[in-house]
Amino acid sequence: MDSVPRPLLIEDPRAFMDIVWNNDDEVRAYSFRTFDDLVTCEMLRHGMFSNGSTLLNVRRVYDELFLEAPVDRRREIYEHVKMIVSATGGRVAAAFTPFMNLDDDPGIVATATIDYISFGPLIEGDPMSRPKDVLEMVIKGVPRNRAAVIGGLISVGDPRVCALVAPLRGSLNIDEAEIVTQAFTGMASKSQVSFYLDWLEELVDDQDDDTLALFGHVAAGLHRLAARRIVPFITDGLRPFPVPGQDDETGWSDMRAIDPDEFADSISGRLYDLERRESFPKVMPHAIRAFGLTPRTPPEEIASIQ
């Protein structure tokens, strides 16, 4: 029985890249033995050239071939692309944009968004140039899953990015709010928490059914930041763009770690005010408890959660 061929990008990276540079579509198509090689090649070419021709080709590959693959396979191939983009120092970061704009899986879209703004070189020296570029795509209606893109932007944990995204909060429907608030890297930041608190304060006094549902999703997102952290601290400060190499610790000098108890105390007033203003049954007590504080709502007035 013949064994499954390994991707050329792993077996012989130099030979793989020689094919990537070939501008003949037919030659490239017949040069590869695996789905991984074919898709990775076209995504990289879009990152390298980013012109009308590559856009048409990558859209065809994505719609006719790539979206037919299970999500796990799509994520696996995404990691191939990320490996090569990382090795180039981010010069071909546009290779992430097909995943960001053409996929429908929230995880793939949010991850591609984070990686695009993290690896992409600055435009005219503006550290917010890549987030602004992404937001322009969102405003123009380019991404198929704009909520996952917005969730990815917030998940970066930078106050400047959160401020850019804030004006879009009011345009999100219930389903989109759920997707946005489920985007989480496991790292909780002060700017993310503040973003959700601001959002909750915008919603808390409105009692119509849609707003109550929105409030529930946003409160769940806040709870997630506190309950599902994978590190024992909250981050604060300005995130470097693009992200420095692994050996460059000085690039993160504007970031600091906050003790969770200290942080909870700093936001307790806002949490308890939201708890007081929220209608019954209340969901804020769950978020308050996740931050290590004691809710003031009687147990019988707290909403049950799954």
Order of alpha helices (4+ residues) and beta strands (2+ residues): alpha-alpha-alpha-alpha-alpha-alpha-alpha-alpha-alpha-alpha-alpha-alpha-alpha-alpha-beta-beta-alpha-alpha
